[in-house]
Amino acid sequence: MLTAEQIRDYDRDGYVLVPDVFNPTEVAILKAHAGRERRGETVHQVVDAGGRVSKLAAWVDIAEDVFGAVSASPRIVGAAQLLLREEIYHWHSKLSVKQPRAGAAWEWHQDYGYWYNDGCLYPNMISCMVALDPSTRENGCLKVLVGSHRLGRCDHGRIGSQTGADPERLAILEERLPVRYCEAPPGSVLFFHCNTFHSSEPNLSEKPRCAYICCYNALSNLPYGGKGHGKPEPIKPAPDDAILRFDAAKA
Ligand SMILES: O=C(O)CCC(=O)C(=O)O
């Protein structure tokens, strides 16, 4: 459960990093499963300006698998509901993998920059990024523009093969708002608002950077026109030991 101070930090800064949400045994199980293909996943190759490539595997359902146990974990869902002040449903989840010396940079963007086009009227959406490796400046941890969630949604366009925020506005924002590198130990969760500007640098290190990101929308914010992701229904909470029921050796 979040403290009043963590909720205040999120409201002020647009993000909060919560350590030790998952223990080392749970992280080892998740890491062992992260390399496997998963039923229903769509794999995107994220390419940056330097030609480096990262893998992003995404899905919209909460399956009876180890990653479903995270997306439905009361530790994440409860915290996300506290931060959004609303009941939520699962929008999608994704594994973002940056291989050593190869993982691509992500351009600055807001997640609501895209989700707006999926028919969501309000920015009542949140991403929860679970570190499965130590996430450091060297291997391309997430960085944020502190307080940028209060700007509202900015225009986005194509930047190379990625979608990124309007470069003119971004240049001003980078002058005016502090940038924070969100170095994150394994098992921590970075909760960030869907209008928080975020990006990450390439992985030039010898170590991988793998993260699992669960995203949620408020149930009051159903997309119009039959668009959107996920099933708009309350999330059935996974038991607290749900991840431990899976075996790292059988991944
Ligand atoms: O994995 C990363 O570094 C960034 C991922 C991201 O920004 C996204 O999936 O929207």
The ligand as an ORCA input file, in Angstrom:
! r2SCAN-3c Opt
* xyz 0 1
  O      11.098      0.694    -21.975
  C      11.331      1.889    -22.075
  O      12.432      2.377    -21.826
  C      10.246      2.855    -22.475
  C       8.938      2.194    -22.756
  C       7.871      3.190    -23.078
  O       8.042      4.373    -22.970
  C       6.550      2.747    -23.518
  O       6.309      1.531    -23.648
  O       5.690      3.631    -23.745
*
